Amino acid sequence: ADRRHVTARAQTRLHTPEKLTATPSLSQDKADSRPKLARVKLVLGRTGSRGTVTQVRVEFLDDVNRSIMRNVKGPVREGDILVLLESEREARRLR
């Protein structure tokens, strides 16, 4: 019984990447599939149910005129450089 269970799990893992590559995502279509670097310009405050997420405004290093708000988990302060895997999505405002 254990052997069949392990085999079924292994087959599930093998099929997962195929499903991911079969459906193109927005980030794969665009040229920004590479991670983007952004500098923390302003720390806006804490958010999340327990206050573990910090909301910050970042400006991109390659385009200084462009800035967005993001949620960051973990310690962060002004001047830190973030590596953003997805740079189009912006965080909602704090309440």
PDB file with one MODEL, atoms N, CA, C and O in Angstrom:
MODEL        1
ATOM      1  N   ALA A   1       0.831  -1.193   0.000  1.00  0.00           N
ATOM      2  CA  ALA A   1       0.000   0.000   0.000  1.00  0.00           C
ATOM      3  C   ALA A   1       0.871   1.251   0.000  1.00  0.00           C
ATOM      4  O   ALA A   1       0.563   2.222  -0.691  1.00  0.00           O
ATOM      5  N   ASP A   2       1.964   1.233   0.775  1.00  0.00           N
ATOM      6  CA  ASP A   2       2.853   2.390   0.833  1.00  0.00           C
ATOM      7  C   ASP A   2       3.515   2.650  -0.517  1.00  0.00           C
ATOM      8  O   ASP A   2       3.713   3.798  -0.917  1.00  0.00           O
ATOM      9  N   ARG A   3       3.850   1.576  -1.202  1.00  0.00           N
ATOM     10  CA  ARG A   3       4.538   1.716  -2.478  1.00  0.00           C
ATOM     11  C   ARG A   3       3.638   2.394  -3.516  1.00  0.00           C
ATOM     12  O   ARG A   3       4.101   3.259  -4.260  1.00  0.00           O
ATOM     13  N   ARG A   4       2.362   2.011  -3.573  1.00  0.00           N
ATOM     14  CA  ARG A   4       1.429   2.642  -4.507  1.00  0.00           C
ATOM     15  C   ARG A   4       1.248   4.118  -4.175  1.00  0.00           C
ATOM     16  O   ARG A   4       1.148   4.959  -5.068  1.00  0.00           O
ATOM     17  N   HIS A   5       1.206   4.418  -2.900  1.00  0.00           N
ATOM     18  CA  HIS A   5       1.016   5.811  -2.465  1.00  0.00           C
ATOM     19  C   HIS A   5       2.185   6.685  -2.927  1.00  0.00           C
ATOM     20  O   HIS A   5       1.981   7.792  -3.424  1.00  0.00           O
ATOM     21  N   VAL A   6       3.405   6.182  -2.760  1.00  0.00           N
ATOM     22  CA  VAL A   6       4.593   6.931  -3.176  1.00  0.00           C
ATOM     23  C   VAL A   6       4.593   7.106  -4.688  1.00  0.00           C
ATOM     24  O   VAL A   6       4.914   8.189  -5.179  1.00  0.00           O
ATOM     25  N   THR A   7       4.243   6.074  -5.430  1.00  0.00           N
ATOM     26  CA  THR A   7       4.216   6.156  -6.887  1.00  0.00           C
ATOM     27  C   THR A   7       3.190   7.180  -7.352  1.00  0.00           C
ATOM     28  O   THR A   7       3.457   7.946  -8.278  1.00  0.00           O
ATOM     29  N   ALA A   8       2.023   7.201  -6.721  1.00  0.00           N
ATOM     30  CA  ALA A   8       0.999   8.170  -7.099  1.00  0.00           C
ATOM     31  C   ALA A   8       1.480   9.591  -6.839  1.00  0.00           C
ATOM     32  O   ALA A   8       1.217  10.489  -7.640  1.00  0.00           O
ATOM     33  N   ARG A   9       2.177   9.803  -5.733  1.00  0.00           N
ATOM     34  CA  ARG A   9       2.704  11.136  -5.432  1.00  0.00           C
ATOM     35  C   ARG A   9       3.755  11.545  -6.452  1.00  0.00           C
ATOM     36  O   ARG A   9       3.794  12.700  -6.875  1.00  0.00           O
ATOM     37  N   ALA A  10       4.624  10.589  -6.857  1.00  0.00           N
ATOM     38  CA  ALA A  10       5.669  10.887  -7.823  1.00  0.00           C
ATOM     39  C   ALA A  10       5.058  11.249  -9.173  1.00  0.00           C
ATOM     40  O   ALA A  10       5.544  12.154  -9.852  1.00  0.00           O
ATOM     41  N   GLN A  11       3.991  10.544  -9.564  1.00  0.00           N
ATOM     42  CA  GLN A  11       3.339  10.861 -10.829  1.00  0.00           C
ATOM     43  C   GLN A  11       2.699  12.233 -10.782  1.00  0.00           C
ATOM     44  O   GLN A  11       2.711  12.951 -11.782  1.00  0.00           O
ATOM     45  N   THR A  12       2.142  12.611  -9.649  1.00  0.00           N
ATOM     46  CA  THR A  12       1.540  13.934  -9.510  1.00  0.00           C
ATOM     47  C   THR A  12       2.585  15.010  -9.708  1.00  0.00           C
ATOM     48  O   THR A  12       2.330  16.014 -10.372  1.00  0.00           O
ATOM     49  N   ARG A  13       3.759  14.808  -9.137  1.00  0.00           N
ATOM     50  CA  ARG A  13       4.834  15.783  -9.290  1.00  0.00           C
ATOM     51  C   ARG A  13       5.276  15.899 -10.749  1.00  0.00           C
ATOM     52  O   ARG A  13       5.583  16.993 -11.224  1.00  0.00           O
ATOM     53  N   LEU A  14       5.308  14.782 -11.447  1.00  0.00           N
ATOM     54  CA  LEU A  14       5.738  14.820 -12.838  1.00  0.00           C
ATOM     55  C   LEU A  14       4.762  15.592 -13.716  1.00  0.00           C
ATOM     56  O   LEU A  14       5.177  16.249 -14.671  1.00  0.00           O
ATOM     57  N   HIS A  15       3.476  15.523 -13.406  1.00  0.00           N
ATOM     58  CA  HIS A  15       2.485  16.201 -14.238  1.00  0.00           C
ATOM     59  C   HIS A  15       2.371  17.685 -13.922  1.00  0.00           C
ATOM     60  O   HIS A  15       1.908  18.450 -14.768  1.00  0.00           O
ATOM     61  N   THR A  16       2.768  18.109 -12.756  1.00  0.00           N
ATOM     62  CA  THR A  16       2.618  19.513 -12.373  1.00  0.00           C
ATOM     63  C   THR A  16       3.387  20.460 -13.294  1.00  0.00           C
ATOM     64  O   THR A  16       2.792  21.437 -13.749  1.00  0.00           O
ATOM     65  N   PRO A  17       4.682  20.235 -13.602  1.00  0.00           N
ATOM     66  CA  PRO A  17       5.375  21.163 -14.493  1.00  0.00           C
ATOM     67  C   PRO A  17       4.771  21.246 -15.886  1.00  0.00           C
ATOM     68  O   PRO A  17       4.772  22.311 -16.503  1.00  0.00           O
ATOM     69  N   GLU A  18       4.246  20.109 -16.391  1.00  0.00           N
ATOM     70  CA  GLU A  18       3.638  20.139 -17.716  1.00  0.00           C
ATOM     71  C   GLU A  18       2.437  21.066 -17.735  1.00  0.00           C
ATOM     72  O   GLU A  18       2.233  21.807 -18.697  1.00  0.00           O
ATOM     73  N   LYS A  19       1.644  21.027 -16.677  1.00  0.00           N
ATOM     74  CA  LYS A  19       0.480  21.899 -16.612  1.00  0.00           C
ATOM     75  C   LYS A  19       0.899  23.353 -16.549  1.00  0.00           C
ATOM     76  O   LYS A  19       0.256  24.215 -17.148  1.00  0.00           O
ATOM     77  N   LEU A  20       1.975  23.631 -15.824  1.00  0.00           N
ATOM     78  CA  LEU A  20       2.422  25.013 -15.691  1.00  0.00           C
ATOM     79  C   LEU A  20       2.955  25.561 -17.015  1.00  0.00           C
ATOM     80  O   LEU A  20       2.720  26.725 -17.340  1.00  0.00           O
ATOM     81  N   THR A  21       3.664  24.738 -17.778  1.00  0.00           N
ATOM     82  CA  THR A  21       4.202  25.224 -19.037  1.00  0.00           C
ATOM     83  C   THR A  21       3.143  25.276 -20.125  1.00  0.00           C
ATOM     84  O   THR A  21       3.282  26.038 -21.081  1.00  0.00           O
ATOM     85  N   ALA A  22       2.091  24.484 -19.999  1.00  0.00           N
ATOM     86  CA  ALA A  22       1.056  24.467 -21.032  1.00  0.00           C
ATOM     87  C   ALA A  22       0.212  25.743 -21.000  1.00  0.00           C
ATOM     88  O   ALA A  22      -0.252  26.195 -22.047  1.00  0.00           O
ATOM     89  N   THR A  23       0.009  26.320 -19.836  1.00  0.00           N
ATOM     90  CA  THR A  23      -0.792  27.538 -19.734  1.00  0.00           C
ATOM     91  C   THR A  23       0.129  28.733 -19.589  1.00  0.00           C
ATOM     92  O   THR A  23       0.740  28.900 -18.534  1.00  0.00           O
ATOM     93  N   PRO A  24       0.250  29.568 -20.604  1.00  0.00           N
ATOM     94  CA  PRO A  24       1.148  30.725 -20.506  1.00  0.00           C
ATOM     95  C   PRO A  24       0.586  31.767 -19.551  1.00  0.00           C
ATOM     96  O   PRO A  24      -0.611  32.053 -19.559  1.00  0.00           O
ATOM     97  N   SER A  25       1.451  32.321 -18.740  1.00  0.00           N
ATOM     98  CA  SER A  25       1.027  33.372 -17.822  1.00  0.00           C
ATOM     99  C   SER A  25       1.386  34.732 -18.406  1.00  0.00           C
ATOM    100  O   SER A  25       2.112  34.825 -19.395  1.00  0.00           O
ATOM    101  N   LEU A  26       0.874  35.770 -17.788  1.00  0.00           N
ATOM    102  CA  LEU A  26       1.138  37.119 -18.275  1.00  0.00           C
ATOM    103  C   LEU A  26       2.608  37.467 -18.193  1.00  0.00           C
ATOM    104  O   LEU A  26       3.134  38.114 -19.099  1.00  0.00           O
ATOM    105  N   SER A  27       3.291  37.054 -17.130  1.00  0.00           N
ATOM    106  CA  SER A  27       4.697  37.416 -16.976  1.00  0.00           C
ATOM    107  C   SER A  27       5.582  36.719 -18.003  1.00  0.00           C
ATOM    108  O   SER A  27       6.637  37.243 -18.358  1.00  0.00           O
ATOM    109  N   GLN A  28       5.171  35.541 -18.490  1.00  0.00           N
ATOM    110  CA  GLN A  28       5.960  34.870 -19.507  1.00  0.00           C
ATOM    111  C   GLN A  28       5.798  35.541 -20.859  1.00  0.00           C
ATOM    112  O   GLN A  28       6.729  35.526 -21.665  1.00  0.00           O
ATOM    113  N   ASP A  29       4.637  36.129 -21.129  1.00  0.00           N
ATOM    114  CA  ASP A  29       4.408  36.779 -22.403  1.00  0.00           C
ATOM    115  C   ASP A  29       5.186  38.081 -22.527  1.00  0.00           C
ATOM    116  O   ASP A  29       5.655  38.426 -23.612  1.00  0.00           O
ATOM    117  N   LYS A  30       5.323  38.791 -21.442  1.00  0.00           N
ATOM    118  CA  LYS A  30       5.965  40.100 -21.486  1.00  0.00           C
ATOM    119  C   LYS A  30       7.473  39.955 -21.376  1.00  0.00           C
ATOM    120  O   LYS A  30       7.984  38.891 -21.025  1.00  0.00           O
ATOM    121  N   ALA A  31       8.174  41.029 -21.679  1.00  0.00           N
ATOM    122  CA  ALA A  31       9.627  41.015 -21.626  1.00  0.00           C
ATOM    123  C   ALA A  31      10.138  41.110 -20.197  1.00  0.00           C
ATOM    124  O   ALA A  31      11.331  40.919 -19.964  1.00  0.00           O
ATOM    125  N   ASP A  32       9.259  41.404 -19.222  1.00  0.00           N
ATOM    126  CA  ASP A  32       9.708  41.584 -17.841  1.00  0.00           C
ATOM    127  C   ASP A  32       9.706  40.273 -17.076  1.00  0.00           C
ATOM    128  O   ASP A  32       9.407  40.269 -15.882  1.00  0.00           O
ATOM    129  N   SER A  33      10.028  39.163 -17.723  1.00  0.00           N
ATOM    130  CA  SER A  33      10.080  37.882 -17.027  1.00  0.00           C
ATOM    131  C   SER A  33      11.289  37.819 -16.100  1.00  0.00           C
ATOM    132  O   SER A  33      11.351  36.958 -15.222  1.00  0.00           O
ATOM    133  N   ARG A  34      12.252  38.723 -16.286  1.00  0.00           N
ATOM    134  CA  ARG A  34      13.398  38.791 -15.389  1.00  0.00           C
ATOM    135  C   ARG A  34      13.003  39.534 -14.119  1.00  0.00           C
ATOM    136  O   ARG A  34      12.127  40.399 -14.159  1.00  0.00           O
ATOM    137  N   PRO A  35      13.628  39.214 -13.002  1.00  0.00           N
ATOM    138  CA  PRO A  35      13.349  39.964 -11.769  1.00  0.00           C
ATOM    139  C   PRO A  35      13.782  41.416 -11.912  1.00  0.00           C
ATOM    140  O   PRO A  35      14.784  41.714 -12.562  1.00  0.00           O
ATOM    141  N   LYS A  36      13.014  42.322 -11.296  1.00  0.00           N
ATOM    142  CA  LYS A  36      13.338  43.753 -11.346  1.00  0.00           C
ATOM    143  C   LYS A  36      13.816  44.205  -9.987  1.00  0.00           C
ATOM    144  O   LYS A  36      13.322  43.737  -8.961  1.00  0.00           O
ATOM    145  N   LEU A  37      14.766  45.106  -9.975  1.00  0.00           N
ATOM    146  CA  LEU A  37      15.286  45.670  -8.738  1.00  0.00           C
ATOM    147  C   LEU A  37      14.554  46.965  -8.423  1.00  0.00           C
ATOM    148  O   LEU A  37      14.320  47.790  -9.306  1.00  0.00           O
ATOM    149  N   ALA A  38      14.192  47.135  -7.149  1.00  0.00           N
ATOM    150  CA  ALA A  38      13.481  48.331  -6.723  1.00  0.00           C
ATOM    151  C   ALA A  38      14.001  48.765  -5.363  1.00  0.00           C
ATOM    152  O   ALA A  38      14.261  47.933  -4.493  1.00  0.00           O
ATOM    153  N   ARG A  39      14.152  50.078  -5.184  1.00  0.00           N
ATOM    154  CA  ARG A  39      14.621  50.639  -3.925  1.00  0.00           C
ATOM    155  C   ARG A  39      13.435  51.093  -3.087  1.00  0.00           C
ATOM    156  O   ARG A  39      12.507  51.709  -3.612  1.00  0.00           O
ATOM    157  N   VAL A  40      13.455  50.797  -1.784  1.00  0.00           N
ATOM    158  CA  VAL A  40      12.392  51.224  -0.881  1.00  0.00           C
ATOM    159  C   VAL A  40      12.538  52.725  -0.660  1.00  0.00           C
ATOM    160  O   VAL A  40      13.531  53.199  -0.108  1.00  0.00           O
ATOM    161  N   LYS A  41      11.528  53.454  -1.104  1.00  0.00           N
ATOM    162  CA  LYS A  41      11.538  54.909  -1.021  1.00  0.00           C
ATOM    163  C   LYS A  41      10.889  55.397   0.271  1.00  0.00           C
ATOM    164  O   LYS A  41      11.343  56.370   0.872  1.00  0.00           O
ATOM    165  N   LEU A  42       9.809  54.707   0.700  1.00  0.00           N
ATOM    166  CA  LEU A  42       9.052  55.146   1.862  1.00  0.00           C
ATOM    167  C   LEU A  42       8.384  53.945   2.510  1.00  0.00           C
ATOM    168  O   LEU A  42       7.772  53.124   1.827  1.00  0.00           O
ATOM    169  N   VAL A  43       8.501  53.841   3.845  1.00  0.00           N
ATOM    170  CA  VAL A  43       7.789  52.802   4.590  1.00  0.00           C
ATOM    171  C   VAL A  43       6.465  53.403   5.033  1.00  0.00           C
ATOM    172  O   VAL A  43       6.447  54.377   5.787  1.00  0.00           O
ATOM    173  N   LEU A  44       5.345  52.827   4.569  1.00  0.00           N
ATOM    174  CA  LEU A  44       4.021  53.389   4.828  1.00  0.00           C
ATOM    175  C   LEU A  44       3.413  52.882   6.124  1.00  0.00           C
ATOM    176  O   LEU A  44       2.703  53.632   6.793  1.00  0.00           O
ATOM    177  N   GLY A  45       3.665  51.646   6.497  1.00  0.00           N
ATOM    178  CA  GLY A  45       3.108  51.122   7.735  1.00  0.00           C
ATOM    179  C   GLY A  45       2.948  49.622   7.707  1.00  0.00           C
ATOM    180  O   GLY A  45       3.297  48.955   6.733  1.00  0.00           O
ATOM    181  N   ARG A  46       2.408  49.100   8.804  1.00  0.00           N
ATOM    182  CA  ARG A  46       2.199  47.661   8.948  1.00  0.00           C
ATOM    183  C   ARG A  46       0.793  47.289   8.519  1.00  0.00           C
ATOM    184  O   ARG A  46      -0.144  48.071   8.679  1.00  0.00           O
ATOM    185  N   THR A  47       0.653  46.095   7.977  1.00  0.00           N
ATOM    186  CA  THR A  47      -0.648  45.590   7.582  1.00  0.00           C
ATOM    187  C   THR A  47      -0.670  44.086   7.813  1.00  0.00           C
ATOM    188  O   THR A  47       0.316  43.524   8.289  1.00  0.00           O
ATOM    189  N   GLY A  48      -1.750  43.439   7.492  1.00  0.00           N
ATOM    190  CA  GLY A  48      -1.897  42.018   7.742  1.00  0.00           C
ATOM    191  C   GLY A  48      -2.630  41.797   9.046  1.00  0.00           C
ATOM    192  O   GLY A  48      -2.729  42.708   9.869  1.00  0.00           O
ATOM    193  N   SER A  49      -3.137  40.607   9.240  1.00  0.00           N
ATOM    194  CA  SER A  49      -3.946  40.334  10.427  1.00  0.00           C
ATOM    195  C   SER A  49      -3.133  40.436  11.713  1.00  0.00           C
ATOM    196  O   SER A  49      -3.685  40.764  12.764  1.00  0.00           O
ATOM    197  N   ARG A  50      -1.849  40.163  11.649  1.00  0.00           N
ATOM    198  CA  ARG A  50      -1.005  40.248  12.840  1.00  0.00           C
ATOM    199  C   ARG A  50       0.069  41.317  12.723  1.00  0.00           C
ATOM    200  O   ARG A  50       0.945  41.409  13.583  1.00  0.00           O
ATOM    201  N   GLY A  51       0.016  42.110  11.691  1.00  0.00           N
ATOM    202  CA  GLY A  51       1.013  43.167  11.512  1.00  0.00           C
ATOM    203  C   GLY A  51       2.364  42.657  11.069  1.00  0.00           C
ATOM    204  O   GLY A  51       3.383  43.293  11.337  1.00  0.00           O
ATOM    205  N   THR A  52       2.391  41.523  10.398  1.00  0.00           N
ATOM    206  CA  THR A  52       3.671  40.941   9.976  1.00  0.00           C
ATOM    207  C   THR A  52       4.113  41.425   8.605  1.00  0.00           C
ATOM    208  O   THR A  52       5.222  41.116   8.169  1.00  0.00           O
ATOM    209  N   VAL A  53       3.268  42.173   7.924  1.00  0.00           N
ATOM    210  CA  VAL A  53       3.567  42.649   6.572  1.00  0.00           C
ATOM    211  C   VAL A  53       3.745  44.161   6.617  1.00  0.00           C
ATOM    212  O   VAL A  53       2.964  44.865   7.257  1.00  0.00           O
ATOM    213  N   THR A  54       4.760  44.651   5.944  1.00  0.00           N
ATOM    214  CA  THR A  54       5.019  46.084   5.882  1.00  0.00           C
ATOM    215  C   THR A  54       4.686  46.578   4.491  1.00  0.00           C
ATOM    216  O   THR A  54       5.115  45.987   3.500  1.00  0.00           O
ATOM    217  N   GLN A  55       3.926  47.657   4.408  1.00  0.00           N
ATOM    218  CA  GLN A  55       3.596  48.240   3.108  1.00  0.00           C
ATOM    219  C   GLN A  55       4.601  49.348   2.808  1.00  0.00           C
ATOM    220  O   GLN A  55       4.830  50.235   3.630  1.00  0.00           O
ATOM    221  N   VAL A  56       5.198  49.283   1.616  1.00  0.00           N
ATOM    222  CA  VAL A  56       6.251  50.233   1.239  1.00  0.00           C
ATOM    223  C   VAL A  56       5.986  50.774  -0.161  1.00  0.00           C
ATOM    224  O   VAL A  56       5.312  50.134  -0.968  1.00  0.00           O
ATOM    225  N   ARG A  57       6.521  51.952  -0.437  1.00  0.00           N
ATOM    226  CA  ARG A  57       6.529  52.505  -1.794  1.00  0.00           C
ATOM    227  C   ARG A  57       7.934  52.323  -2.333  1.00  0.00           C
ATOM    228  O   ARG A  57       8.910  52.738  -1.710  1.00  0.00           O
ATOM    229  N   VAL A  58       8.028  51.690  -3.513  1.00  0.00           N
ATOM    230  CA  VAL A  58       9.330  51.414  -4.116  1.00  0.00           C
ATOM    231  C   VAL A  58       9.439  52.120  -5.457  1.00  0.00           C
ATOM    232  O   VAL A  58       8.445  52.331  -6.151  1.00  0.00           O
ATOM    233  N   GLU A  59      10.670  52.481  -5.808  1.00  0.00           N
ATOM    234  CA  GLU A  59      10.929  53.025  -7.150  1.00  0.00           C
ATOM    235  C   GLU A  59      11.923  52.098  -7.832  1.00  0.00           C
ATOM    236  O   GLU A  59      12.875  51.616  -7.218  1.00  0.00           O
ATOM    237  N   PHE A  60      11.683  51.863  -9.099  1.00  0.00           N
ATOM    238  CA  PHE A  60      12.504  50.926  -9.851  1.00  0.00           C
ATOM    239  C   PHE A  60      13.849  51.546 -10.184  1.00  0.00           C
ATOM    240  O   PHE A  60      13.931  52.738 -10.480  1.00  0.00           O
ATOM    241  N   LEU A  61      14.896  50.747 -10.136  1.00  0.00           N
ATOM    242  CA  LEU A  61      16.236  51.255 -10.410  1.00  0.00           C
ATOM    243  C   LEU A  61      16.436  51.553 -11.897  1.00  0.00           C
ATOM    244  O   LEU A  61      17.188  52.459 -12.256  1.00  0.00           O
ATOM    245  N   ASP A  62      15.765  50.792 -12.756  1.00  0.00           N
ATOM    246  CA  ASP A  62      15.928  51.030 -14.192  1.00  0.00           C
ATOM    247  C   ASP A  62      15.034  52.162 -14.701  1.00  0.00           C
ATOM    248  O   ASP A  62      15.306  52.723 -15.762  1.00  0.00           O
ATOM    249  N   ASP A  63      13.972  52.507 -13.966  1.00  0.00           N
ATOM    250  CA  ASP A  63      13.064  53.598 -14.351  1.00  0.00           C
ATOM    251  C   ASP A  63      12.703  54.373 -13.079  1.00  0.00           C
ATOM    252  O   ASP A  63      11.752  54.018 -12.382  1.00  0.00           O
ATOM    253  N   VAL A  64      13.455  55.417 -12.783  1.00  0.00           N
ATOM    254  CA  VAL A  64      13.317  56.156 -11.522  1.00  0.00           C
ATOM    255  C   VAL A  64      11.967  56.867 -11.432  1.00  0.00           C
ATOM    256  O   VAL A  64      11.480  57.107 -10.327  1.00  0.00           O
ATOM    257  N   ASN A  65      11.354  57.207 -12.557  1.00  0.00           N
ATOM    258  CA  ASN A  65      10.069  57.907 -12.546  1.00  0.00           C
ATOM    259  C   ASN A  65       8.905  57.004 -12.150  1.00  0.00           C
ATOM    260  O   ASN A  65       7.828  57.498 -11.818  1.00  0.00           O
ATOM    261  N   ARG A  66       9.105  55.714 -12.179  1.00  0.00           N
ATOM    262  CA  ARG A  66       8.023  54.759 -11.888  1.00  0.00           C
ATOM    263  C   ARG A  66       8.139  54.255 -10.455  1.00  0.00           C
ATOM    264  O   ARG A  66       9.193  53.778 -10.037  1.00  0.00           O
ATOM    265  N   SER A  67       7.034  54.368  -9.704  1.00  0.00           N
ATOM    266  CA  SER A  67       7.024  53.845  -8.338  1.00  0.00           C
ATOM    267  C   SER A  67       5.671  53.193  -8.067  1.00  0.00           C
ATOM    268  O   SER A  67       4.641  53.650  -8.563  1.00  0.00           O
ATOM    269  N   ILE A  68       5.685  52.122  -7.277  1.00  0.00           N
ATOM    270  CA  ILE A  68       4.465  51.408  -6.912  1.00  0.00           C
ATOM    271  C   ILE A  68       4.526  51.048  -5.435  1.00  0.00           C
ATOM    272  O   ILE A  68       5.586  51.107  -4.811  1.00  0.00           O
ATOM    273  N   MET A  69       3.366  50.671  -4.879  1.00  0.00           N
ATOM    274  CA  MET A  69       3.306  50.196  -3.505  1.00  0.00           C
ATOM    275  C   MET A  69       3.341  48.672  -3.501  1.00  0.00           C
ATOM    276  O   MET A  69       2.712  48.024  -4.337  1.00  0.00           O
ATOM    277  N   ARG A  70       4.084  48.109  -2.552  1.00  0.00           N
ATOM    278  CA  ARG A  70       4.178  46.659  -2.415  1.00  0.00           C
ATOM    279  C   ARG A  70       4.094  46.268  -0.946  1.00  0.00           C
ATOM    280  O   ARG A  70       4.396  47.069  -0.062  1.00  0.00           O
ATOM    281  N   ASN A  71       3.687  45.042  -0.698  1.00  0.00           N
ATOM    282  CA  ASN A  71       3.694  44.472   0.643  1.00  0.00           C
ATOM    283  C   ASN A  71       4.941  43.620   0.780  1.00  0.00           C
ATOM    284  O   ASN A  71       5.261  42.820  -0.099  1.00  0.00           O
ATOM    285  N   VAL A  72       5.651  43.801   1.901  1.00  0.00           N
ATOM    286  CA  VAL A  72       6.906  43.096   2.132  1.00  0.00           C
ATOM    287  C   VAL A  72       6.796  42.337   3.439  1.00  0.00           C
ATOM    288  O   VAL A  72       6.403  42.902   4.459  1.00  0.00           O
ATOM    289  N   LYS A  73       7.140  41.059   3.413  1.00  0.00           N
ATOM    290  CA  LYS A  73       7.154  40.265   4.636  1.00  0.00           C
ATOM    291  C   LYS A  73       8.592  40.185   5.124  1.00  0.00           C
ATOM    292  O   LYS A  73       9.500  39.858   4.361  1.00  0.00           O
ATOM    293  N   GLY A  74       8.786  40.479   6.376  1.00  0.00           N
ATOM    294  CA  GLY A  74      10.130  40.453   6.950  1.00  0.00           C
ATOM    295  C   GLY A  74      10.640  41.862   7.181  1.00  0.00           C
ATOM    296  O   GLY A  74       9.965  42.835   6.846  1.00  0.00           O
ATOM    297  N   PRO A  75      11.837  41.976   7.756  1.00  0.00           N
ATOM    298  CA  PRO A  75      12.377  43.301   8.078  1.00  0.00           C
ATOM    299  C   PRO A  75      12.714  44.089   6.820  1.00  0.00           C
ATOM    300  O   PRO A  75      13.311  43.561   5.882  1.00  0.00           O
ATOM    301  N   VAL A  76      12.324  45.355   6.813  1.00  0.00           N
ATOM    302  CA  VAL A  76      12.606  46.236   5.672  1.00  0.00           C
ATOM    303  C   VAL A  76      12.709  47.667   6.173  1.00  0.00           C
ATOM    304  O   VAL A  76      12.019  48.050   7.118  1.00  0.00           O
ATOM    305  N   ARG A  77      13.569  48.457   5.544  1.00  0.00           N
ATOM    306  CA  ARG A  77      13.698  49.871   5.890  1.00  0.00           C
ATOM    307  C   ARG A  77      13.986  50.673   4.627  1.00  0.00           C
ATOM    308  O   ARG A  77      14.282  50.107   3.574  1.00  0.00           O
ATOM    309  N   GLU A  78      13.896  51.982   4.740  1.00  0.00           N
ATOM    310  CA  GLU A  78      14.121  52.847   3.583  1.00  0.00           C
ATOM    311  C   GLU A  78      15.541  52.654   3.057  1.00  0.00           C
ATOM    312  O   GLU A  78      16.498  52.541   3.822  1.00  0.00           O
ATOM    313  N   GLY A  79      15.646  52.619   1.743  1.00  0.00           N
ATOM    314  CA  GLY A  79      16.942  52.436   1.110  1.00  0.00           C
ATOM    315  C   GLY A  79      17.254  50.999   0.751  1.00  0.00           C
ATOM    316  O   GLY A  79      18.193  50.755  -0.007  1.00  0.00           O
ATOM    317  N   ASP A  80      16.500  50.031   1.269  1.00  0.00           N
ATOM    318  CA  ASP A  80      16.728  48.621   0.933  1.00  0.00           C
ATOM    319  C   ASP A  80      16.405  48.379  -0.534  1.00  0.00           C
ATOM    320  O   ASP A  80      15.560  49.059  -1.116  1.00  0.00           O
ATOM    321  N   ILE A  81      17.085  47.407  -1.125  1.00  0.00           N
ATOM    322  CA  ILE A  81      16.835  47.007  -2.507  1.00  0.00           C
ATOM    323  C   ILE A  81      16.040  45.704  -2.482  1.00  0.00           C
ATOM    324  O   ILE A  81      16.452  44.728  -1.856  1.00  0.00           O
ATOM    325  N   LEU A  82      14.893  45.700  -3.170  1.00  0.00           N
ATOM    326  CA  LEU A  82      14.058  44.507  -3.272  1.00  0.00           C
ATOM    327  C   LEU A  82      14.192  43.917  -4.665  1.00  0.00           C
ATOM    328  O   LEU A  82      14.336  44.648  -5.644  1.00  0.00           O
ATOM    329  N   VAL A  83      14.144  42.599  -4.752  1.00  0.00           N
ATOM    330  CA  VAL A  83      14.110  41.903  -6.033  1.00  0.00           C
ATOM    331  C   VAL A  83      12.661  41.483  -6.249  1.00  0.00           C
ATOM    332  O   VAL A  83      12.156  40.601  -5.555  1.00  0.00           O
ATOM    333  N   LEU A  84      12.000  42.110  -7.207  1.00  0.00           N
ATOM    334  CA  LEU A  84      10.584  41.844  -7.467  1.00  0.00           C
ATOM    335  C   LEU A  84      10.471  40.870  -8.637  1.00  0.00           C
ATOM    336  O   LEU A  84      10.895  41.170  -9.753  1.00  0.00           O
ATOM    337  N   LEU A  85       9.900  39.711  -8.366  1.00  0.00           N
ATOM    338  CA  LEU A  85       9.694  38.734  -9.433  1.00  0.00           C
ATOM    339  C   LEU A  85       8.537  39.147 -10.328  1.00  0.00           C
ATOM    340  O   LEU A  85       8.488  38.773 -11.500  1.00  0.00           O
ATOM    341  N   GLU A  86       7.607  39.921  -9.777  1.00  0.00           N
ATOM    342  CA  GLU A  86       6.449  40.403 -10.526  1.00  0.00           C
ATOM    343  C   GLU A  86       6.331  41.890 -10.251  1.00  0.00           C
ATOM    344  O   GLU A  86       6.171  42.292  -9.099  1.00  0.00           O
ATOM    345  N   SER A  87       6.407  42.711 -11.285  1.00  0.00           N
ATOM    346  CA  SER A  87       6.498  44.152 -11.074  1.00  0.00           C
ATOM    347  C   SER A  87       5.275  44.928 -11.548  1.00  0.00           C
ATOM    348  O   SER A  87       5.253  46.154 -11.440  1.00  0.00           O
ATOM    349  N   GLU A  88       4.269  44.253 -12.063  1.00  0.00           N
ATOM    350  CA  GLU A  88       3.082  44.948 -12.572  1.00  0.00           C
ATOM    351  C   GLU A  88       2.013  45.149 -11.504  1.00  0.00           C
ATOM    352  O   GLU A  88       1.262  46.123 -11.549  1.00  0.00           O
ATOM    353  N   ARG A  89       1.943  44.240 -10.558  1.00  0.00           N
ATOM    354  CA  ARG A  89       0.869  44.267  -9.567  1.00  0.00           C
ATOM    355  C   ARG A  89       1.213  45.232  -8.439  1.00  0.00           C
ATOM    356  O   ARG A  89       2.341  45.246  -7.946  1.00  0.00           O
ATOM    357  N   GLU A  90       0.239  46.033  -8.034  1.00  0.00           N
ATOM    358  CA  GLU A  90       0.423  46.992  -6.957  1.00  0.00           C
ATOM    359  C   GLU A  90      -0.440  46.599  -5.772  1.00  0.00           C
ATOM    360  O   GLU A  90      -1.545  46.085  -5.948  1.00  0.00           O
ATOM    361  N   ALA A  91       0.060  46.839  -4.558  1.00  0.00           N
ATOM    362  CA  ALA A  91      -0.680  46.490  -3.339  1.00  0.00           C
ATOM    363  C   ALA A  91      -1.808  47.477  -3.113  1.00  0.00           C
ATOM    364  O   ALA A  91      -1.742  48.631  -3.538  1.00  0.00           O
ATOM    365  N   ARG A  92      -2.868  46.993  -2.423  1.00  0.00           N
ATOM    366  CA  ARG A  92      -3.973  47.893  -2.044  1.00  0.00           C
ATOM    367  C   ARG A  92      -3.518  48.795  -0.908  1.00  0.00           C
ATOM    368  O   ARG A  92      -2.566  48.480  -0.193  1.00  0.00           O
ATOM    369  N   ARG A  93      -4.203  49.912  -0.750  1.00  0.00           N
ATOM    370  CA  ARG A  93      -3.856  50.869   0.299  1.00  0.00           C
ATOM    371  C   ARG A  93      -4.149  50.300   1.683  1.00  0.00           C
ATOM    372  O   ARG A  93      -5.012  49.439   1.854  1.00  0.00           O
ATOM    373  N   LEU A  94      -3.411  50.801   2.657  1.00  0.00           N
ATOM    374  CA  LEU A  94      -3.640  50.442   4.067  1.00  0.00           C
ATOM    375  C   LEU A  94      -4.981  50.967   4.533  1.00  0.00           C
ATOM    376  O   LEU A  94      -5.459  51.992   4.048  1.00  0.00           O
ATOM    377  N   ARG A  95      -5.593  50.257   5.486  1.00  0.00           N
ATOM    378  CA  ARG A  95      -6.834  50.758   6.081  1.00  0.00           C
ATOM    379  C   ARG A  95      -6.583  51.298   7.455  1.00  0.00           C
ATOM    380  O   ARG A  95      -7.512  51.764   8.115  1.00  0.00           O
TER     381      ARG A  95
ENDMDL
END
